[in-house]
């Protein structure tokens, strides 16, 4: 028997990734989907060594997931990848600001953390 909760979660993941993919296409940002880097898969990879992960607020708020996310980010940064994490609700509610943060990161600007913080404060 199919678990409706699991099906619902998979649809949410698929929808937020499709939305983000469309946003990247709209502004002509080259990317790869579901790219394996080191020992982790990222939702989107941009050739300028940018790893993008879109986290579901439900699963990624569990303490063991938060710790795992921190470890993955640390490993990626140690290998000189720029890591951008967005909550799923940020992608839905603030799509322009998410894409702006990606553009800032592509330009190599260090203010990307402030751009992301601005999204979370709204």
MOHUHU-V70090 format. One record per pair of residues at least 12 apart in sequence whose C-alpha atoms are under 10 Angstrom apart, sorted by the first residue. I is the first residue (numbers start at 1). J is the second residue. If there is no record, write none. Layout:
# MOHUHU-V70090
I | J
I | J
This chain:
# MOHUHU-V70090
9 | 56
9 | 58
9 | 59
12 | 56
12 | 88
13 | 54
13 | 55
13 | 56
13 | 88
15 | 88
15 | 92
16 | 54
16 | 55
16 | 56
16 | 87
16 | 88
16 | 89
16 | 90
16 | 91
16 | 92
17 | 33
17 | 34
17 | 43
17 | 44
17 | 53
17 | 54
17 | 88
17 | 91
19 | 91
19 | 92
19 | 95
20 | 43
20 | 44
20 | 54
20 | 88
20 | 91
20 | 92
20 | 95
20 | 98
20 | 99
21 | 33
21 | 43
21 | 44
23 | 91
23 | 95
23 | 96
23 | 98
23 | 99
24 | 44
24 | 46
24 | 99
24 | 102
24 | 103
26 | 99
27 | 99
27 | 100
27 | 103
29 | 46
29 | 47
29 | 99
29 | 102
29 | 103
29 | 106
30 | 44
30 | 45
30 | 46
30 | 47
30 | 48
31 | 43
31 | 44
31 | 45
31 | 46
31 | 47
31 | 48
31 | 50
31 | 51
31 | 52
32 | 44
32 | 45
32 | 46
32 | 47
32 | 51
33 | 45
33 | 46
33 | 52
34 | 52
34 | 53
35 | 51
35 | 52
36 | 51
37 | 51
37 | 72
37 | 75
37 | 76
37 | 79
37 | 81
38 | 72
38 | 75
38 | 76
38 | 79
39 | 72
39 | 75
39 | 76
40 | 69
40 | 72
40 | 73
40 | 75
40 | 76
41 | 53
41 | 72
42 | 54
42 | 72
42 | 83
42 | 84
42 | 85
43 | 55
43 | 85
44 | 84
45 | 81
45 | 82
45 | 83
46 | 82
46 | 102
46 | 106
47 | 106
48 | 81
48 | 82
48 | 105
48 | 106
48 | 107
48 | 108
49 | 76
49 | 77
49 | 79
49 | 80
49 | 81
49 | 82
49 | 83
49 | 105
49 | 106
50 | 76
50 | 77
50 | 80
50 | 81
50 | 82
50 | 83
50 | 84
50 | 102
50 | 105
50 | 106
51 | 73
51 | 76
51 | 77
51 | 81
51 | 82
51 | 83
51 | 84
51 | 85
51 | 102
52 | 82
52 | 83
52 | 84
52 | 85
52 | 86
52 | 102
53 | 69
53 | 73
53 | 83
53 | 84
53 | 85
53 | 86
53 | 87
53 | 88
54 | 84
54 | 85
54 | 86
54 | 87
54 | 88
54 | 89
54 | 90
54 | 91
55 | 69
55 | 85
55 | 86
55 | 87
55 | 88
55 | 89
55 | 90
55 | 91
56 | 86
56 | 87
56 | 88
56 | 89
57 | 86
57 | 87
57 | 88
57 | 89
57 | 90
58 | 87
58 | 88
60 | 87
69 | 85
73 | 85
82 | 105
82 | 106
82 | 108
83 | 102
83 | 105
84 | 98
84 | 101
84 | 102
84 | 105
84 | 112
84 | 113
84 | 116
85 | 98
85 | 116
86 | 98
86 | 116
86 | 119
86 | 120
87 | 120
90 | 116
90 | 119
90 | 120
93 | 119
93 | 122
94 | 119
94 | 120
94 | 122
95 | 119
96 | 119
97 | 115
97 | 116
97 | 118
97 | 119
98 | 115
98 | 116
98 | 119
100 | 112
100 | 115
100 | 116
101 | 113
101 | 114
101 | 115
101 | 116
101 | 119
102 | 115
102 | 116
